[in-house]
Amino acid sequence: MFDALINKLKNDTYITLETTPGHAAKFTPVIDKIEALDLHKMVDGFSTTDNPLAKLKFNALFGARLLQKRFNKPVIATMSMRDRNKIALQSDLLGANEFDVRAILALTGDPANISDQPNAKGVFETDSTLLLEIISAFNAGMDYAAKPFNERPEHIYPFAVVNSYAKNPKTLQKKMQKKIKHGAIGIITQPLYDIENAKQLLELKEQANKECCSEDKSAELILGMFPITKLRTAQFLSSHVPGINVPPCWLDKLREAHAKGVEEEYKVGFELSKKLFDDLKALHPKIHLMTANQFSIAKEILV
């Protein structure tokens, strides 16, 4: 299952769909929506998010297991440094390993002070590179303290993230290099909204791979894409989410459409998003689609 996904990442078209577990005791209703829309037939795999914005949600590892069991397709489960120390990280990896949850997206995580849980405190032993180092140790048959396991874990496939935009692009290259050196095989960008931005990121990735100077230390770039169908969403991403750049032309077109009504706003936003997706796919057909569980939009984008 995972070998096929990695082969597609390296040699073919590769499309994954993000899912966000809800504030609920069951993840199955989300999976049911995916199946009802036949989305599992349109993508190569999925991801599950880990308490984004420090808001309490269904566990990402269990969600990944449920998705894999239903569709027999690989799922990249997110693990955040915010909520676990190195003991908990390793314990979760061991438990997930026996259930064949073996693609892991390492994140530092959003700050705990924005959580919806009173007085929540972040762990943050360090950033996401610690988790990448732990995964490298597991893949060598030992824990982070270099103690060999009685039974070696099945191979784990580590992924990482990077911002899609920075005033100084070299900072993005350095962050890519750091994550590649720590073992990431796939680097997913934050959502991007400009084809030239995508070209620049691909160049930075190529340079980062060269700087790492090792055939076994290289990564593929996966372009993040989040469709925008509302002016409010575009304004929020542009003003409040670091590392994302929404071009002024998008804001202008959505502002004009918004003045004409909800239907026109959606129409213009979807057309912009669909064209971007098609352009990205033509440029570099390795895309991670994020829709905040608006799966009907995902289907419209993918068909």
N, C-alpha and C positions, 0 to 999 in steps of 0.2 A: 504493500500500500504506500508506504513512505518513499521507498526507492523509486516508485513510478512518479510520485510528486516531484522529487528532487530531479529526476531525469527531465521532466517537463520544464522545471525551472531553469535548468542549464541548457536544454537543447530544443525546446518547443514553445508553443504558447502556454501560458500559465495564468489562470485566473482563480483567485480565491475570494470568498464572500465573508465579510465580518458579520458575526452575530453577537448581540448583547443580551446576556441573560438578564431576566427581570428581577424586580423586588418581589419574589414569589417563591413558594416552596416547590414549584414545578417548572421545568424548562421545556417539557413536552409540547405545550401549546405553541411555542415559537417554532419548534421543529415541524409541527403539523402545518403551519403556514407555509414553510419552505416547500414541503412536499406537495401541498395543494397547488402551488404555482409551478411545480416541476423545476424549481430552481436548482435542485441537486443534479439535474441532468445538464445544466448549462455551465457548471463550474468544475474546477479540478479539485477543490477542497474548500474548507471553511476555516474561520478562526473564532475563538470565543474571548470576550474581553473580561478583565479581572477588576471588578469594582471601579469602573471609570469615574473620574472626578471624586474619588473616595466615597462614593455612595454605595450603600449595601445592596448587593445583588447575589443571585444564585452563583455558586462556585464554578469558575471557568474550567477546571479540570474535569469535574463531573459532567458539565455541559458538553465538553469535548467528547467524553466517552459516549454519551447518549447520541450525539450526532453521528459519530463513527459507526455505532451499532446500527442505527437506522439506515444510513445511506452507504455504508461500506466505502466511505471516502475519508481521506486524512483530514485531521483538524489540528490547527496550530493553537495550542492553549496558551493564553497569556499568564505570566506570573510576575507579580509586582514586588519590588524590594520594600515597598512601603509597609507591607503587612507581615513580613517574615524575616526572622534572623537566619543565619546559615544552617542551623539545626532544622528548622521548619522547612526551609527550601529543599534540603536534601531528603527529608522524610516525605515531603509531597512528591518529589521526583521519583522516589523508590516506589511509592504506592501507585502512582500513575503509570509507571513502567510496566507493571504486571498486567494492567488493563489496556496496554498498547497505546497509551497517550504519550507519544514520544516526539512530537514536534512542539517546541516551546519558544514562545516569544518573550524575551527578557526585557522587562521595563523597570525603570526606576520607580515610576508611579507618581500620581498627582499628590500634592501635599495633604496631610491628614487634617489640617485646620480648615479645609473647605468641606469636610465630611458632613453628612446628615446625622451622624451618630455623636451624641454629646461627649465632649472632652476626649475624642479619639486622638490617639497619639501614634505617630509613624515610627517604624522601626529603623529603616534606612541605615543598616550597618555600613553600606557604601552604595555605589550606583549599580546599574544593571550588569556591569562587567564582572562583578562577583558571581552572579548566576551563570554567566558564560564560562567562567573559570571552573565552577562546580560541574557544569555539564562536560567540559573537557576532561576533568578528573574521572567522572562516571564512565565516559567513553573509553578511558584507559583502564577501567576495572577497579577503581579505588574511590574512596570518598575524599572530601576536601582536605582531610587531615592525613592523606596518603595511606590510609588503612585499606588493604585489599578487601573486597567484598567476598563473602562465602559463596555467593552466586552472582556472577557478573551481570549487570543490567543490560538489557537490549539497547542498541545504539539510539542515542537521542540526537535530534536535529535542531540546532539552535538558530533562532532568528533574532533580529534586533530592529530598532527603528532609528530614523534620523529626520530632522526637520526638513521641510521641502524648500525653505527659503532662509537666507541670511544676508545681511548687508555686506558682509565679508564672506564670500563663498568658500574661501580656504578653511574657515572654521568647520564647515560641513565636511570637507575632505578629511580633516584631522579626526573628526568624530567617527567617520566611516572607517578610517584606518585603525582607530582604537578598537572598534568592535570587530573588525576583521581579524586583527591580531589576537583577540580573545576568543576567536573561533566561530563567529557568526557566518553562516553560509548564505543567508538571505537578509537583505536590509530593506525594510519597508519604509517608504517615505510618508510623511504627513501628506494630507491631500494637497494636490497642486492644481493650478488653474490656467497654466500657460505652457504651450508646447516648447517655447524657448527655455523656460525654466526646467522642463524635463530633459532637454538636450544638455543643458549645463550640468544637471545632476548626473547624467550618464557619463559625461566627461570626468567629473570629479570622482566617480566610482572607479573608472578605469585607472586614473592616477593613483587612487588609494590602493587598488590591487597591486599596481606596480611597486609602490613604496613598501608594501609588505614583503616583497621579494621572496615569495615562497609559493609553489604551486598548490600546496595543501592549505595555504592561508589566502583564500580568495572568496569573494562573495558576489552574488547576483543582486542587482538592484530591482526592487519591486515598486512600481509607481502607485502611490496611494491616490485614490479617486473617490470623492464624496460629492454626489450630485447636489446642486443647489437649485431649489425651485421657489425660494422666497427671498425677497430683498432683506428681510430681517436676519435670515441665516447668513447671507453674504456679509452684511454689516457686522454681525457678531464675530464671524471668523476673521474678518479683516482687522477689527479693532481690538479683539480680546484674546485671540489665540496666537501665542508666539510661534514663529516658525512657519506661518502660513501667509501667503500673499495672494489676495484676490485682486486681479487687475482692475483699474478704474473703469475700463470699458464694460466689464461685467456689472459693476455697480451702477453705471449710467443706464445700461439697457434694462436692468431689473427695476431701477427707479422709475423709468418711463412706463414700463409695463405695469408696475404696481399702481400707478395713477389711473390706469385703464380698467383695473379690476383683478379679482383673484384668478380668474381663468387665464387672462392674458399673462399675468405674472408667472403662473405655472408653466404655460406654454413656452414663454421666452426662456425661463430658467432651464426647463428640460431640454430645449433645443441647444442651448449653450453647452449643457452637460453632456448630451449625447454626442455632439460634434467633438468635444474634447476627448471623450472616451474612445471614439473611433480613431481620432488622430493619434492618441497615445498608443492604441493597439497597433496601428500601422508603424509607428516609430519603434516601439519596444513592447512586444506583446506579453509583458509580465506585469500584471495589474492586481492590486488588492482593492476590491470594491467595498466601500463603507456607506451604509444608508440609514444607520440608526434604526435598524429593523423595519424600515419602510420597504418591504420586499416587493411590493408591486412596482415601485420605481426601479428597483434592481432588475426586475424582469424586463421592463421597458428598455432599460439601458442595454441589456445583454442580447436581446433578440436582434 
